[in-house]
Amino acid sequence: MRPFSTFAVIGLLLALLFPSASTEAQSAPPRRLTQDGILVAIHNQAPWGYVDKAGAVVGFYPDLIRAVFGPELMKKIHFKVVDWPALIPSLVAHRVDMVASGMAITPQRCKQVAFSSPDVAIGDGVLVRAGNPLRIHSYADMAANQAIRMGGGRGSTNTENAVKAGVPKDRMQLFDVETGVAALKSGRIDALTVSTATAIAVLAGSNEKGIERALPFTGYIESGRPALSYAAVAFRLEDHDLLDFYETELRKRQLDGTVSKISSRYGFSPAEMAPSSLTADAICSGNAEEKQE
């Protein structure tokens, strides 16, 4: 047998101590990702993920997914607009492979899908007509005033929070965000509950005059503190390899500051980043200090 040279031994030691740049750059992707491709569902809402006037898919999650998977793997990834109520059913039925649309981790949803680590913390935001003529500053204000007509998103945590805080269901009309904003501007409703992120995005629109955020605003209080939602990407329960790969690459992008840069691009402040110590499992089990659109 031919003996190792001194240089070969040194090379072997260096390889063990310092993995190659390609190994560090990205872990091995699931075979189905490199061969079959992945279909990612968005629900066409800023800032989460939407189709702009030029027909391009933009938003926090499309940019995040591009950063996580990288340019080569993105050739195998496509986006599909799906209505909010159909996001989880479409995922479970294998019509899409991931949901990246600002969906909050909740114990109920955890029974149907698997979530990545949370990335954004969001609270209750309420839009009202300019000047806030009904002086709405909390869900309690809306619950106490029977004349207030409220709108909310179908299946959203913010709508659930309003009901938990005492707003009667019979005074709650359900819309998608665009239709809800139109109802508010036309006077069909007096307030629209959305996430703080959605409120920021709506008001950033050039045509959204005549409405504003209700500030200050007290949302649903749970255990003495405001209830927060933690958004994440959803996967099928059985897709462990895809979720694990995404988690590994997401952590790298969090550590190198990429996630923070994407977040600030879409109006999120550092205070709205989910704590790095918080896991999806903790929220799913109801053991997170701050709980869960």
C-alpha positions, 0 to 999 in steps of 0.5 A: 500500500502506498503511504500517505505523503505529508501533504496528503495528511495535512490536506485531510486534517484541513478538510476535517477542520474546515469544511469546503465552502460549497458544503458550508454554503448549502446542505444537501437539498431533498431529491424531490426539490432538485427533480420535481420542483416545489409549488409555493402558495401565497395569497396575494397580499402585501407585505407577505407575497403578491403579484405586482403591476409588472406581473412579478411575485414580490413580498417578504416571503417570496424574497425570503424563499429566494434567499433561503433556496438560492438562485440554482434551486429557485429554478425549481420553485414556482409561486401560486396565488391561493385564496386564504381559506384554501391555503391549508386545504391546498397544502394537505391535498398536495395541490401546493407544497408550501404555504408562505403567506404570513400564516400564524402558528397556532395549536389548531393549525399544527394538527394539520400542517408542520411549521418552520421556525417563526420569523415575524411577530405580529399583533392586532391592528385596526383600520378606521376612517380618517380622524377615527370618528368613533374613537376606537382604541381597543376591542373593548371599545368596539364591544361596548358600542353596539353601533360599531360594525366591524370587519375581519379576515376569514379564518384570521387570528386577528378576527378570532382575537376580536371575538375573544375580546368580546366583539359579538360575532353578529357584528363581525362581517368577513372579507378578504383585505381588499374588499374589507378596505373598500367596505371601510372606505364606503362606510359599510363597516366602521373598523377592520381588524387586520395584522399590524403588518397588513395595516402598515402595508395597506396604508403604504398604498398610494390610493388608500386615502381616507383611512388610518390606523387606530392608534393607540390600540389595545388588542386582545390581552392574554395572561396580562399581555398583548397576544402576538401572532408568530408567522412562519412557513407551513409544510405537509406533516409528512414532508420532514426532509423539505422542512428540515432543509428549509430550517437549516438554510433559514438559520444561516440567513438569520445569522448572516443578517439576510432575514433582517434586511428583507424584513426592513425592506417590507416595513418590519422593525427589529421589534417585530422579529420573532425571538430566535429562542422561540420554536414552532413546537413551543407555540404548537404545544401552547407553552410559548410565553407569547402566543399566536393572522 
